[in-house]
Amino acid sequence: MFPQQGKAVVVAVVVSHVLLIAGKGLAGGVPAVIMFGDSTADTGNNNFIQTMARGNYPPYGRDFAGGLATGRFSNGRLSVDFVSEALGLPPAVPAYLDPNRTIHDLASGVSFASAGTGLDNVTAQILSAMTLTQQIEHLRQYKEKLRWGKGEAAANHIISQALYIFSVGTSDFLHNYFVFPIRGDRFSLPRYEVYLADAAAEAVRAVHRLGGRRVKFVGLPPLRAPPVGRRRCAPCTGWAVAG
């Protein structure tokens, strides 16, 4: 969904934020990177749900290992993959819904993200993506699977010490507010921003309730970066959201 230039902006932002966190000290290291979000973070989950938003065909993946289109909306790896590698973890973070992955594969990192979703659960309905609420429910399932597969102590360590990253929000403005004005007919732009900020805060609280403690929200890229933003979102010209 993002061209190479737009994707590079997202990668640079996320990696720089993580390195900043690391510079401030992550005592004991990071046992796993756990990702929530949209196409900027989906490492293949949408391959396994009924949705129009899929990246499992060329030219996606042409620069990925083996030239494989994994479902990432990128010519290669995503920001979460670079973050994982920078923290000494595997260089490619698996998708939670991939049936070929065991809990042992997911223990060092997992993406729950779904291309086309947003902070607003209504956004996900447009492309039949997984809502952020569903993604957090998958975290709850993941926590239980860790307990069964790795043991109580190891599971608690992974959940409490993992780095949780949210990369989400662009689709709320593009798909839900400007292109298909579902929320645009109900909210002024400032009111919708407050609504999304409240949704983001609740998502963080939900992760905290499940045991997560290290949570990072990344800012949004310029909304004209995705092709849909250039073609169908005239109000997005020169408009970006800082985070």
C-alpha positions, 0 to 999 in steps of 0.5 A: 500500500505504500511505495518505496519512498513512503515505506522508507520513511516509516522504517526510519521513524520506527527504527530510530524510535527503538534505538532511542529507547534502547539508548535510554536503557532496556535492562535485561534486553528485549526477548521479543518484538510484538507488533500491532497495526496496519499495512506498515506492520502486517507481515502476512496475516492478511494472507489468511483472512478473507480480505481484498488487502493482500500483498502476497503477489509480485512485485511485493517481496522482490527484494525479500529473501528468495524474492518471496511475496510474503504478504508484506506490503513492501518490496522487502522487509518492514520496519518491524523486521529491522527493529527485531534485527537491531535488537539482536532478534530474528531479522524477519518477524512472523505473522501470528496467523501463519499456520506454518509457525509454531509458538516456538517460532513466535516466542521471539517476535510476532506481528498481529497487524492487518493491512487496512485496519485502524485505531477506529474498528470501523476502519477495518470493516472497509477492507475486511481487515482485523480490527485492533480489538481483534489483534489485542485478543490475539495477544491474549491467545498468544500469552496462553500459548506461550504458557503452554509451550514455554512454561509459566516463567518464560511466558511471563518474562516474554510478555512483560519484557517484550517491546510492543509497537503500534504502527496504525492510524493512516487508514483511519484518515485515508479510508474512513475519513477522506476517501470513504467519509464514514466518520467524516460525515459524523465528526469534524477533523479535530473531533475525530483526532480526539476520538482516535487518540482515545482509541490509542490510549485504550489499546495501550491500556489493554496491552498493559492489562495483559502484562505488557509494559514497554509500549511504543506508538510511532507517528504517522507518515505523510498521508500523501505517501500511499498511492491511494492518498495521491489518487483519491485524497485531495485534502491530504495534500501536504498534510501529515500527522506527527506522533 
